Amino acid sequence: MFSIRYNRATNHIAGIACKTTSNQSDANINETGVVAYYAENACGVLTRGRLAQGASYERIQDALDAARITGGRKVCKTCEKAALAALEAEAAATAPVEESKPEIVEGAEHQVGDKLFFLPGERPHGYRCPAGEVEVVRVVDHGEHRRFGTERFTYVVQVPGIDATRQGTDATELHKPGSVPEDYRFEWTYTKTICADCRQPVTYANTKIRTEPIERTGPTYYGQCTRKEFRVCVSC
């Protein structure tokens, strides 16, 4: 709540959150709009002066507009600067944050953000990134003049939420959900289950978990299930 306080010549605005981290003196308050550390309000006159009570407003913008025109008096410069600073901070806090979109690499089979299934190939060194679901976090284009036997595009992938497993690979080891081939090194690529929707046998690597809320009419207690899960095909 913001209210107008006034004397014969000036309107002041009470209720503005003051900045009390400064150790300035009264000499330069009018230049910066930041009060000294011992002040209780944004304006020293509100603390030490005897002022009449005016109207109150919910919004600081309404209070500032009223202070500029009410009674033919001029608005206090310190209060005006404090009000403008509060409005600027409020606008910055409510401004939408623009999320930067990842750059599309032309010609690449996969792009940043794709959720894929990783099956490591036969290499002499072990993998830090285990077989399973991964997310592409970077696409590297090696250009036309790449080394013999290497792919033009390589992908940096990681297990979602575990940054330490990040690993570089190429498209031969990445598979889209629903098209993961059988690999007898990893049982979830050949062990089958039944899709809850189409009732067809499908390997675990080509399924996804779908969750639905459990509708209850009464109160929900601690430990009581609130969601149910189904294993279904990626296409279902």
GROMACS elastic network, one bead per residue, 0.5 to 0.9 nm:
[ bonds ]
;  ai    aj funct       b0    kb
    1    14     6  0.85674   500
    1    15     6  0.63609   500
    1    16     6  0.87406   500
    1    56     6  0.67126   500
    1    57     6  0.58640   500
    1    59     6  0.71918   500
    1    60     6  0.80062   500
    2    13     6  0.66007   500
    2    14     6  0.56459   500
    2    16     6  0.69994   500
    2    55     6  0.85803   500
    2    56     6  0.55085   500
    2    57     6  0.51802   500
    2    58     6  0.62541   500
    2    59     6  0.70765   500
    2    60     6  0.63204   500
    2    62     6  0.88635   500
    2    63     6  0.62997   500
    3    12     6  0.82946   500
    3    13     6  0.57551   500
    3    14     6  0.52579   500
    3    15     6  0.67386   500
    3    53     6  0.76422   500
    3    54     6  0.63464   500
    3    55     6  0.56558   500
    3    57     6  0.60765   500
    3    58     6  0.87707   500
    3    63     6  0.67420   500
    4    11     6  0.65588   500
    4    12     6  0.57107   500
    4    14     6  0.63017   500
    4    52     6  0.84585   500
    4    53     6  0.64230   500
    4    55     6  0.56245   500
    4    56     6  0.63767   500
    4    57     6  0.85101   500
    4    63     6  0.70037   500
    4    64     6  0.88318   500
    4    66     6  0.79694   500
    4    67     6  0.66136   500
    5    10     6  0.85722   500
    5    11     6  0.59100   500
    5    13     6  0.61129   500
    5    14     6  0.67367   500
    5    46     6  0.77488   500
    5    51     6  0.56989   500
    5    52     6  0.54995   500
    5    54     6  0.54288   500
    5    55     6  0.82458   500
    5    67     6  0.88117   500
    6     9     6  0.75638   500
    6    10     6  0.56820   500
    6    12     6  0.57556   500
    6    13     6  0.85602   500
    6    50     6  0.88209   500
    6    51     6  0.53144   500
    6    52     6  0.53195   500
    6    53     6  0.68431   500
    6    54     6  0.70927   500
    6    67     6  0.89544   500
    6    73     6  0.84582   500
    7    10     6  0.56606   500
    7    11     6  0.68143   500
    7    12     6  0.85906   500
    7    50     6  0.79592   500
    7    51     6  0.55034   500
    7    52     6  0.63287   500
    7    73     6  0.87178   500
    8    11     6  0.85975   500
    8    73     6  0.75499   500
    9    72     6  0.84297   500
    9    73     6  0.52677   500
    9    74     6  0.65838   500
    9    75     6  0.86837   500
   10    67     6  0.86735   500
   10    72     6  0.89893   500
   10    73     6  0.52450   500
   10    74     6  0.50818   500
   10    75     6  0.55342   500
   10    76     6  0.59285   500
   11    66     6  0.89997   500
   11    67     6  0.55256   500
   11    68     6  0.75646   500
   11    70     6  0.77406   500
   11    71     6  0.86269   500
   11    73     6  0.62520   500
   11    74     6  0.61458   500
   11    76     6  0.58500   500
   11    79     6  0.87793   500
   12    43     6  0.78926   500
   12    45     6  0.82537   500
   12    46     6  0.73928   500
   12    51     6  0.88269   500
   12    67     6  0.67970   500
   12    75     6  0.63375   500
   12    76     6  0.55401   500
   12    77     6  0.87933   500
   12    78     6  0.86234   500
   12    79     6  0.60940   500
   12    80     6  0.82826   500
   13    16     6  0.71327   500
   13    42     6  0.85200   500
   13    43     6  0.82872   500
   13    46     6  0.82915   500
   13    60     6  0.88260   500
   13    63     6  0.69739   500
   13    64     6  0.73009   500
   13    67     6  0.71328   500
   13    75     6  0.86270   500
   13    76     6  0.81335   500
   13    79     6  0.59332   500
   13    80     6  0.79970   500
   13    83     6  0.81506   500
   14    17     6  0.89669   500
   14    41     6  0.72470   500
   14    42     6  0.77709   500
   14    43     6  0.82323   500
   14    46     6  0.70320   500
   14    79     6  0.82596   500
   15    18     6  0.86299   500
   15    41     6  0.73751   500
   15    42     6  0.81268   500
   15    60     6  0.88625   500
   16    41     6  0.70477   500
   16    42     6  0.61505   500
   16    60     6  0.79667   500
   16    79     6  0.81720   500
   16    82     6  0.71465   500
   16    83     6  0.67903   500
   16    86     6  0.76241   500
   17    41     6  0.70733   500
   17    42     6  0.66309   500
   17    82     6  0.83176   500
   17    86     6  0.78663   500
   18    34     6  0.74071   500
   18    35     6  0.69990   500
   18    39     6  0.82190   500
   18    40     6  0.73631   500
   18    41     6  0.55655   500
   18    43     6  0.81469   500
   18    82     6  0.74718   500
   19    22     6  0.69895   500
   19    34     6  0.60003   500
   19    35     6  0.64213   500
   19    36     6  0.81280   500
   19    37     6  0.78592   500
   19    41     6  0.86237   500
   19    42     6  0.71756   500
   19    82     6  0.88264   500
   20    23     6  0.79842   500
   20    34     6  0.78130   500
   20    35     6  0.66170   500
   20    36     6  0.64047   500
   20    38     6  0.72919   500
   20    39     6  0.72134   500
   20    40     6  0.81362   500
   20    41     6  0.89314   500
   20    42     6  0.87680   500
   21    34     6  0.88607   500
   21    35     6  0.86827   500
   21    36     6  0.78144   500
   21    37     6  0.59340   500
   22    34     6  0.70777   500
   22    35     6  0.68979   500
   22    36     6  0.55883   500
   22    37     6  0.53946   500
   23    35     6  0.81378   500
   23    36     6  0.52114   500
   23    37     6  0.52418   500
   23    38     6  0.82663   500
   24    27     6  0.80219   500
   24    28     6  0.70822   500
   24    29     6  0.71638   500
   24    34     6  0.79507   500
   24    35     6  0.69659   500
   24    37     6  0.72805   500
   25    28     6  0.63182   500
   25    29     6  0.68821   500
   25    35     6  0.80933   500
   25    36     6  0.60100   500
   25    37     6  0.89252   500
   26    29     6  0.53475   500
   26    30     6  0.79848   500
   26    35     6  0.77679   500
   26    36     6  0.70554   500
   26    44     6  0.84947   500
   27    30     6  0.74546   500
   27    31     6  0.85624   500
   28    31     6  0.52787   500
   28    32     6  0.66856   500
   28    33     6  0.84287   500
   28    34     6  0.87616   500
   29    32     6  0.55284   500
   29    33     6  0.54613   500
   29    34     6  0.58770   500
   29    35     6  0.58254   500
   29    36     6  0.75241   500
   29    43     6  0.87872   500
   29    78     6  0.72132   500
   30    33     6  0.56338   500
   30    34     6  0.80916   500
   30    35     6  0.88064   500
   30    77     6  0.68084   500
   30    78     6  0.55904   500
   30    81     6  0.86517   500
   31    34     6  0.84290   500
   31    78     6  0.82345   500
   32    35     6  0.83192   500
   32    78     6  0.81162   500
   32    81     6  0.77973   500
   33    42     6  0.78493   500
   33    43     6  0.83641   500
   33    77     6  0.79319   500
   33    78     6  0.51003   500
   33    79     6  0.74557   500
   33    80     6  0.81910   500
   33    81     6  0.53009   500
   33    82     6  0.56828   500
   33    85     6  0.85285   500
   34    42     6  0.72005   500
   34    43     6  0.86317   500
   34    78     6  0.79782   500
   34    81     6  0.84832   500
   34    82     6  0.72562   500
   35    38     6  0.81660   500
   35    39     6  0.63840   500
   35    40     6  0.88170   500
   35    41     6  0.78536   500
   35    42     6  0.59726   500
   35    43     6  0.67170   500
   35    44     6  0.73343   500
   35    78     6  0.85423   500
   36    39     6  0.56968   500
   36    44     6  0.85785   500
   37    40     6  0.83426   500
   39    42     6  0.73675   500
   39    43     6  0.76747   500
   39    44     6  0.62617   500
   39    47     6  0.70104   500
   40    43     6  0.82044   500
   40    44     6  0.77721   500
   40    46     6  0.84171   500
   40    47     6  0.63494   500
   41    44     6  0.65281   500
   41    45     6  0.85995   500
   41    46     6  0.64818   500
   41    47     6  0.63405   500
   42    45     6  0.89898   500
   42    46     6  0.79150   500
   42    47     6  0.88988   500
   42    78     6  0.73489   500
   42    79     6  0.64019   500
   42    82     6  0.64421   500
   42    83     6  0.88622   500
   43    46     6  0.56093   500
   43    47     6  0.71618   500
   43    76     6  0.84788   500
   43    78     6  0.60086   500
   43    79     6  0.59110   500
   43    82     6  0.83578   500
   44    47     6  0.52054   500
   44    48     6  0.62489   500
   44    49     6  0.78249   500
   44    78     6  0.87521   500
   45    48     6  0.52070   500
   45    50     6  0.80242   500
   45    51     6  0.84716   500
   46    49     6  0.56413   500
   46    50     6  0.76532   500
   46    51     6  0.74310   500
   47    50     6  0.84817   500
   53    56     6  0.89645   500
   55    63     6  0.85264   500
   55    66     6  0.87735   500
   56    63     6  0.73060   500
   57    60     6  0.71045   500
   57    61     6  0.88275   500
   57    62     6  0.63948   500
   57    63     6  0.56968   500
   58    61     6  0.88838   500
   58    62     6  0.76149   500
   58    63     6  0.79395   500
   59    62     6  0.54164   500
   59    63     6  0.65342   500
   59    64     6  0.88521   500
   60    63     6  0.50132   500
   60    64     6  0.61485   500
   60    65     6  0.86427   500
   60    83     6  0.68762   500
   60    86     6  0.81898   500
   60    87     6  0.74658   500
   61    64     6  0.51110   500
   61    65     6  0.62072   500
   61    66     6  0.86104   500
   61    83     6  0.78110   500
   61    84     6  0.85874   500
   61    87     6  0.74232   500
   62    65     6  0.51608   500
   62    66     6  0.61558   500
   62    67     6  0.85704   500
   63    66     6  0.51470   500
   63    67     6  0.60968   500
   63    68     6  0.87442   500
   63    83     6  0.89015   500
   64    67     6  0.50755   500
   64    68     6  0.63763   500
   64    75     6  0.83788   500
   64    79     6  0.86315   500
   64    80     6  0.69932   500
   64    83     6  0.69261   500
   64    84     6  0.85773   500
   65    68     6  0.53246   500
   65    69     6  0.68132   500
   65    70     6  0.85847   500
   66    69     6  0.54812   500
   66    70     6  0.55314   500
   67    70     6  0.56003   500
   67    71     6  0.87142   500
   67    73     6  0.80669   500
   67    74     6  0.75514   500
   67    75     6  0.55931   500
   67    76     6  0.83701   500
   67    80     6  0.87290   500
   68    72     6  0.82331   500
   68    73     6  0.74610   500
   68    74     6  0.61117   500
   68    75     6  0.51983   500
   68    76     6  0.87848   500
   68    80     6  0.88914   500
   69    72     6  0.58978   500
   69    73     6  0.69286   500
   69    74     6  0.74302   500
   69    75     6  0.80682   500
   70    73     6  0.64261   500
   70    74     6  0.83720   500
   70    75     6  0.89257   500
   71    74     6  0.86838   500
   74    77     6  0.87229   500
   75    78     6  0.87405   500
   75    79     6  0.75646   500
   75    80     6  0.68644   500
   76    79     6  0.53318   500
   76    80     6  0.61041   500
   76    81     6  0.87200   500
   77    81     6  0.61489   500
   77    82     6  0.85667   500
   78    81     6  0.52780   500
   78    82     6  0.62247   500
   78    83     6  0.85983   500
   79    82     6  0.50719   500
   79    83     6  0.60320   500
   79    84     6  0.85692   500
   80    83     6  0.50826   500
   80    84     6  0.61546   500
   80    85     6  0.85719   500
   81    84     6  0.51010   500
   81    85     6  0.61066   500
   81    86     6  0.85853   500
   82    85     6  0.50938   500
   82    86     6  0.61924   500
   82    87     6  0.86690   500
   83    86     6  0.50734   500
   83    87     6  0.61950   500
   83    88     6  0.86181   500
   84    87     6  0.50504   500
   84    88     6  0.61363   500
   84    89     6  0.86223   500
   85    88     6  0.50871   500
   85    89     6  0.62011   500
   85    90     6  0.85947   500
   86    89     6  0.51277   500
   86    90     6  0.61227   500
   86    91     6  0.86234   500
   87    90     6  0.50292   500
   87    91     6  0.61384   500
   87    92     6  0.86137   500
   88    91     6  0.51386   500
   88    92     6  0.62070   500
   88    93     6  0.86566   500
   89    92     6  0.51209   500
   89    93     6  0.61968   500
   89    94     6  0.87833   500
   90    93     6  0.51566   500
   90    94     6  0.63518   500
   90    95     6  0.86041   500
   91    94     6  0.53124   500
   91    95     6  0.59666   500
   92    95     6  0.52515   500
   92    96     6  0.86976   500
   93    96     6  0.84474   500
   94    97     6  0.89186   500
  101   104     6  0.88760   500
  102   111     6  0.84607   500
  102   112     6  0.64329   500
  102   113     6  0.81197   500
  103   111     6  0.84603   500
  103   112     6  0.78592   500
  104   108     6  0.85413   500
  104   111     6  0.66077   500
  104   112     6  0.77995   500
  104   139     6  0.89453   500
  105   108     6  0.58446   500
  105   110     6  0.86355   500
  105   111     6  0.69153   500
  105   112     6  0.88448   500
  105   139     6  0.71545   500
  105   140     6  0.84558   500
  105   141     6  0.77262   500
  106   109     6  0.86921   500
  107   110     6  0.88531   500
  107   153     6  0.85344   500
  108   111     6  0.68339   500
  108   139     6  0.78112   500
  108   140     6  0.89848   500
  108   141     6  0.80438   500
  108   152     6  0.86413   500
  108   153     6  0.63257   500
  108   154     6  0.87400   500
  109   153     6  0.82973   500
  109   171     6  0.71874   500
  110   113     6  0.87355   500
  110   114     6  0.66389   500
  110   116     6  0.89795   500
  110   136     6  0.77406   500
  110   139     6  0.78396   500
  110   155     6  0.80445   500
  110   171     6  0.77955   500
  110   174     6  0.89227   500
  111   114     6  0.58755   500
  111   136     6  0.67498   500
  111   137     6  0.82638   500
  111   138     6  0.76958   500
  111   139     6  0.65418   500
  111   155     6  0.85402   500
  112   115     6  0.89699   500
  112   135     6  0.77634   500
  112   137     6  0.51284   500
  112   138     6  0.56268   500
  112   139     6  0.65305   500
  112   155     6  0.86769   500
  113   135     6  0.59817   500
  113   136     6  0.52683   500
  113   137     6  0.61489   500
  113   138     6  0.84665   500
  114   134     6  0.84222   500
  114   135     6  0.56859   500
  114   136     6  0.54958   500
  114   137     6  0.82774   500
  114   176     6  0.87922   500
  115   133     6  0.70295   500
  115   134     6  0.59368   500
  115   136     6  0.67822   500
  115   160     6  0.89902   500
  115   176     6  0.75744   500
  115   177     6  0.77748   500
  116   132     6  0.83674   500
  116   133     6  0.58153   500
  116   134     6  0.54744   500
  116   135     6  0.61490   500
  116   136     6  0.76848   500
  116   174     6  0.62816   500
  116   175     6  0.56820   500
  116   176     6  0.50418   500
  116   177     6  0.59932   500
  117   131     6  0.74741   500
  117   132     6  0.53723   500
  117   134     6  0.58896   500
  117   135     6  0.84229   500
  117   173     6  0.82869   500
  117   174     6  0.57316   500
  117   175     6  0.50977   500
  117   176     6  0.62275   500
  117   177     6  0.64000   500
  117   180     6  0.69602   500
  117   205     6  0.78211   500
  118   129     6  0.86410   500
  118   130     6  0.77828   500
  118   131     6  0.51723   500
  118   132     6  0.52383   500
  118   133     6  0.61272   500
  118   134     6  0.62987   500
  118   157     6  0.86330   500
  118   173     6  0.58343   500
  118   175     6  0.64895   500
  118   180     6  0.88275   500
  119   130     6  0.81080   500
  119   131     6  0.50613   500
  119   132     6  0.68652   500
  119   172     6  0.87572   500
  119   173     6  0.52361   500
  119   174     6  0.65048   500
  119   175     6  0.78561   500
  119   180     6  0.86588   500
  119   183     6  0.81692   500
  119   186     6  0.86562   500
  120   123     6  0.82777   500
  120   127     6  0.75099   500
  120   129     6  0.85006   500
  120   130     6  0.76997   500
  120   131     6  0.62798   500
  120   169     6  0.84650   500
  120   173     6  0.57869   500
  120   174     6  0.84390   500
  121   172     6  0.84237   500
  121   173     6  0.65122   500
  122   125     6  0.87203   500
  123   126     6  0.71374   500
  123   127     6  0.85898   500
  126   129     6  0.89458   500
  127   130     6  0.65108   500
  127   131     6  0.88881   500
  127   165     6  0.88002   500
  127   167     6  0.78195   500
  128   164     6  0.81957   500
  128   165     6  0.55367   500
  128   166     6  0.74228   500
  128   167     6  0.69154   500
  129   132     6  0.87224   500
  129   134     6  0.87468   500
  129   157     6  0.82056   500
  129   158     6  0.67276   500
  129   159     6  0.71311   500
  129   164     6  0.84434   500
  129   166     6  0.62485   500
  129   167     6  0.59380   500
  130   133     6  0.88562   500
  130   159     6  0.80606   500
  130   165     6  0.77597   500
  131   134     6  0.83875   500
  131   186     6  0.79014   500
  132   159     6  0.79043   500
  132   188     6  0.89735   500
  132   205     6  0.79276   500
  133   158     6  0.85378   500
  133   159     6  0.64362   500
  133   160     6  0.77909   500
  133   177     6  0.88373   500
  133   205     6  0.86901   500
  134   157     6  0.60207   500
  134   158     6  0.52393   500
  134   160     6  0.61083   500
  134   174     6  0.88469   500
  135   156     6  0.84779   500
  135   157     6  0.53678   500
  135   158     6  0.55547   500
  135   159     6  0.63460   500
  135   160     6  0.61627   500
  136   139     6  0.74815   500
  136   155     6  0.65338   500
  136   156     6  0.59120   500
  136   158     6  0.67966   500
  137   155     6  0.76232   500
  137   156     6  0.57321   500
  137   157     6  0.56303   500
  137   158     6  0.72094   500
  137   166     6  0.87237   500
  138   154     6  0.85739   500
  138   155     6  0.58428   500
  138   156     6  0.50290   500
  138   157     6  0.71875   500
  139   153     6  0.69094   500
  139   154     6  0.61345   500
  139   156     6  0.64600   500
  140   152     6  0.82262   500
  140   153     6  0.55888   500
  140   154     6  0.52592   500
  140   155     6  0.61366   500
  140   156     6  0.78984   500
  141   144     6  0.89211   500
  141   152     6  0.60158   500
  141   154     6  0.68536   500
  141   155     6  0.89896   500
  142   145     6  0.74490   500
  142   146     6  0.59007   500
  142   147     6  0.88984   500
  142   151     6  0.80175   500
  142   152     6  0.51795   500
  142   153     6  0.61586   500
  142   154     6  0.78882   500
  143   146     6  0.61550   500
  143   152     6  0.61278   500
  143   153     6  0.81061   500
  144   152     6  0.70637   500
  145   148     6  0.88661   500
  145   152     6  0.86578   500
  146   149     6  0.85261   500
  146   150     6  0.68622   500
  146   151     6  0.77070   500
  146   152     6  0.65664   500
  147   150     6  0.57787   500
  147   151     6  0.83826   500
  147   152     6  0.88932   500
  148   151     6  0.86353   500
  150   153     6  0.87231   500
  150   170     6  0.89885   500
  151   154     6  0.67551   500
  151   170     6  0.68786   500
  151   171     6  0.83198   500
  152   170     6  0.87880   500
  153   170     6  0.66617   500
  153   171     6  0.77645   500
  154   168     6  0.67612   500
  154   169     6  0.56046   500
  154   171     6  0.70529   500
  155   167     6  0.82210   500
  155   168     6  0.55266   500
  155   169     6  0.52902   500
  155   170     6  0.56814   500
  155   171     6  0.75235   500
  156   166     6  0.66434   500
  156   167     6  0.55021   500
  156   169     6  0.63359   500
  156   170     6  0.85039   500
  157   160     6  0.89710   500
  157   165     6  0.81931   500
  157   166     6  0.55208   500
  157   167     6  0.54978   500
  157   168     6  0.62682   500
  157   169     6  0.74702   500
  158   161     6  0.81040   500
  158   162     6  0.69391   500
  158   163     6  0.63484   500
  158   164     6  0.78303   500
  158   165     6  0.54684   500
  158   167     6  0.63234   500
  158   168     6  0.88114   500
  159   162     6  0.55289   500
  159   163     6  0.71089   500
  159   164     6  0.85791   500
  159   165     6  0.62440   500
  159   166     6  0.71731   500
  160   163     6  0.75215   500
  162   165     6  0.60861   500
  162   166     6  0.79658   500
  163   166     6  0.58256   500
  164   167     6  0.88371   500
  169   172     6  0.81554   500
  169   173     6  0.68066   500
  169   174     6  0.79881   500
  170   173     6  0.60487   500
  170   174     6  0.70209   500
  171   174     6  0.51153   500
  171   175     6  0.76526   500
  172   175     6  0.77698   500
  174   180     6  0.86093   500
  175   178     6  0.83475   500
  175   179     6  0.63832   500
  175   180     6  0.55441   500
  175   181     6  0.81057   500
  176   179     6  0.56830   500
  176   180     6  0.66556   500
  176   206     6  0.89999   500
  177   180     6  0.63853   500
  177   205     6  0.76046   500
  177   206     6  0.57973   500
  177   207     6  0.77045   500
  177   208     6  0.87040   500
  177   234     6  0.65067   500
  177   235     6  0.89591   500
  178   205     6  0.75685   500
  178   207     6  0.69182   500
  178   233     6  0.73378   500
  178   234     6  0.54733   500
  178   235     6  0.71718   500
  179   205     6  0.87200   500
  179   206     6  0.66543   500
  180   183     6  0.87943   500
  180   189     6  0.70518   500
  180   203     6  0.87497   500
  180   205     6  0.64597   500
  180   206     6  0.62299   500
  181   189     6  0.66949   500
  181   190     6  0.82890   500
  181   205     6  0.86999   500
  181   206     6  0.89491   500
  182   185     6  0.89459   500
  182   186     6  0.83764   500
  182   187     6  0.87172   500
  182   188     6  0.86241   500
  182   190     6  0.52878   500
  182   203     6  0.84513   500
  182   205     6  0.89942   500
  183   186     6  0.58878   500
  183   187     6  0.75642   500
  183   188     6  0.86125   500
  183   189     6  0.57194   500
  183   190     6  0.67391   500
  184   187     6  0.61855   500
  184   188     6  0.87966   500
  184   189     6  0.71395   500
  184   190     6  0.66896   500
  185   189     6  0.84926   500
  186   189     6  0.58976   500
  186   190     6  0.75869   500
  187   190     6  0.55322   500
  187   191     6  0.56787   500
  187   204     6  0.86676   500
  188   191     6  0.52588   500
  188   192     6  0.77436   500
  188   203     6  0.65834   500
  188   204     6  0.51342   500
  188   205     6  0.55032   500
  188   206     6  0.88783   500
  189   192     6  0.81283   500
  189   203     6  0.58380   500
  189   204     6  0.63333   500
  189   205     6  0.52240   500
  189   206     6  0.78160   500
  190   202     6  0.87401   500
  190   203     6  0.56529   500
  190   204     6  0.75422   500
  190   205     6  0.80779   500
  191   202     6  0.82015   500
  191   203     6  0.54436   500
  191   204     6  0.63726   500
  191   205     6  0.85940   500
  192   201     6  0.59949   500
  192   202     6  0.51240   500
  192   204     6  0.59128   500
  192   205     6  0.88862   500
  193   200     6  0.81982   500
  193   201     6  0.54424   500
  193   202     6  0.55119   500
  193   203     6  0.60277   500
  193   204     6  0.64261   500
  193   207     6  0.88236   500
  193   231     6  0.84694   500
  194   197     6  0.86759   500
  194   198     6  0.82873   500
  194   199     6  0.54554   500
  194   200     6  0.55147   500
  194   202     6  0.62143   500
  194   203     6  0.85126   500
  194   231     6  0.79366   500
  194   232     6  0.76745   500
  194   233     6  0.87173   500
  195   198     6  0.57425   500
  195   200     6  0.54952   500
  195   201     6  0.63819   500
  195   202     6  0.67782   500
  195   207     6  0.78485   500
  195   230     6  0.83041   500
  195   231     6  0.61108   500
  195   233     6  0.57624   500
  195   236     6  0.85270   500
  196   199     6  0.56227   500
  196   200     6  0.82829   500
  196   230     6  0.62412   500
  196   231     6  0.60101   500
  196   232     6  0.52877   500
  196   233     6  0.81290   500
  197   200     6  0.82063   500
  197   230     6  0.87306   500
  197   231     6  0.86283   500
  197   232     6  0.62634   500
  197   233     6  0.79098   500
  197   236     6  0.68447   500
  198   201     6  0.89195   500
  198   232     6  0.80232   500
  198   233     6  0.80785   500
  198   236     6  0.75402   500
  199   232     6  0.86796   500
  200   233     6  0.85671   500
  202   205     6  0.83510   500
  202   206     6  0.66299   500
  202   207     6  0.71849   500
  202   232     6  0.86927   500
  202   233     6  0.70302   500
  203   206     6  0.54918   500
  203   207     6  0.68933   500
  203   233     6  0.88515   500
  204   207     6  0.53389   500
  204   208     6  0.80788   500
  204   231     6  0.86945   500
  204   233     6  0.88298   500
  205   208     6  0.81601   500
  206   232     6  0.87713   500
  206   233     6  0.63447   500
  206   234     6  0.61291   500
  207   231     6  0.64347   500
  207   232     6  0.54534   500
  207   234     6  0.50561   500
  207   235     6  0.84914   500
  208   230     6  0.82616   500
  208   231     6  0.57293   500
  208   232     6  0.56227   500
  208   233     6  0.61955   500
  208   234     6  0.56739   500
  209   229     6  0.64311   500
  209   230     6  0.56024   500
  209   232     6  0.63690   500
  209   233     6  0.87034   500
  209   234     6  0.88880   500
  210   228     6  0.83610   500
  210   229     6  0.55537   500
  210   230     6  0.51548   500
  210   231     6  0.63103   500
  210   232     6  0.70302   500
  211   227     6  0.65106   500
  211   228     6  0.55746   500
  211   230     6  0.63609   500
  211   231     6  0.89212   500
  212   226     6  0.87764   500
  212   227     6  0.55485   500
  212   228     6  0.53976   500
  212   229     6  0.64364   500
  212   230     6  0.83837   500
  213   226     6  0.59368   500
  213   228     6  0.62454   500
  213   229     6  0.88654   500
  214   225     6  0.75584   500
  214   226     6  0.51753   500
  214   227     6  0.50584   500
  214   228     6  0.64338   500
  215   226     6  0.76871   500
  215   227     6  0.85839   500
  216   219     6  0.74883   500
  216   220     6  0.76381   500
  216   226     6  0.83022   500
  217   220     6  0.88858   500
  220   223     6  0.86851   500
  220   224     6  0.65292   500
  220   225     6  0.84492   500
  220   226     6  0.78464   500
  221   224     6  0.55764   500
  221   225     6  0.88301   500
  222   225     6  0.86861   500
  223   226     6  0.89889   500
  225   228     6  0.76126   500
  232   235     6  0.81651   500
  232   236     6  0.62999   500
  233   236     6  0.51861   500
